[in-house]
Amino acid sequence: MEKEKPAVCGGKPVRDTKLFYGHQYIDEADIQAVVDVLKSDYLTCGPKIGELEKKLCEVTGAKYAVVCSNGTAALHMACMAAGIGPGDEVVTTPVTFAASANCALYCGGRPVFADIRKDTYNIDPASVAERVSEKTKAVVAVDFTGQSVQLDELLSLCREKGLVLIEDGAHVIGTKYKGKPNGSIADMTTFSFHPVKTVTGGEGGAVLTDSEEYYQKLLLYRSHGITRNEDLMEYEPEGGWYYEQIDLGYNYRMTDMQAALIISQLDKLPLFSRRRKEIVERYNEAFSRLPQIAVQKEIPESDTTRHLYILRLVPEKLRIGRKEFFDALAAENICCNVHYIPTYYFPYYQKLGYQKGICPKAEKLYEEIISLPLYYAMTDQDVEDVVRAVTRIAKYYEA
Ligand SMILES: *Cc1c(COP(=O)(O)O)cnc(C)c1O
């Protein structure tokens, strides 16, 4: 049988318009929610902040939520609350956005990279255990693609060694671990509301926790270390205007416009979740038939709302590499991305003394992956176009 020619070889592209790997979905209710805030008295520090925090607690089952300007600020505040300081080590994965490690550096700590599991691509608790030292204070575990990390294993390791477990849940909103929403399990969980994430506020972040102690600290760090809570004050209040700065914090506040948008988006989370699951199911079904593609393994404990779909190539079964496959998809008008370049590959980390080779499974993964389009507003036709493009390229270049 004649093989279908991919567009890079002169075939007709599977579609005429470009599809990107992620895209936000904004409806009239979202727009109205933001407009209502613009017409109200408070653009920041208003009622939408508390409303969103309450809603995040309802959605996740966490006791406390502190919303902030973005997911990176959330990670920074979580590391501060965990007490990370100069000389402390924080174990994390290299298969993530740079912020998961940078947050330790912000506090004067040192990120230590643990390797991933080669089947789920999430941080391997066994590798974490190996890399914990006398200096380790915390673990930042990333729910890569939205699949939950192995929280039971990580929590029991952290309890045994006296470490704080911070879950970087930028991908995880909507996912459940053993039936409980992620966000209610680790010591602290951070979310991001960047437009490529499942729920967006333009920018935005949150830290979720059950700990009153962390909660009080997070509130301080979000706004300059300033408090109006008399119980926390050093001196007698001098009058109604009085406040004190009792710690060093930042301006990591979220605006009410962002909070209103996120509240409105959260109403659609069940819809977003369902559609993302449908698309992932269709991709998995199609790609598990192709020997040229390896499908990401799902642990049974995770009921996953997938943020990213990772196409993993099987190099032995293909005559082309990842770059050629990526370019061939672009020629079909399927515009992908790669998540992630291992963090310690970056020049900044190399200058800090990190060597290539420390996480071989993460490095191998990086060579073989492409992030396919996955977002709520994709039509069935969009999804079929992606399936058709991947299939024709995989078959055309089969080894
Ligand atoms: C997006 C992301 C962040 C950072 O979130 P921002 O809101 O962009 O600051 C951190 N970690 C991971 C894994 C992310 O995907």
The ligand as a Gaussian input file, in Angstrom:
#p B3LYP/6-31G(d) Opt

LIG

0 1
 C        3.196000      27.576000      34.605000
 C        4.059000      26.887000      35.595000
 C        4.632000      27.547000      36.678000
 C        4.640000      29.040000      36.847000
 O        3.407000      29.608000      36.870000
 P        3.233000      31.160000      36.463000
 O        1.831000      31.443000      36.846000
 O        3.487000      31.267000      34.997000
 O        4.217000      31.944000      37.262000
 C        5.318000      26.798000      37.626000
 N        5.447000      25.468000      37.488000
 C        4.930000      24.803000      36.449000
 C        5.086000      23.327000      36.376000
 C        4.239000      25.494000      35.445000
 O        3.740000      24.815000      34.395000

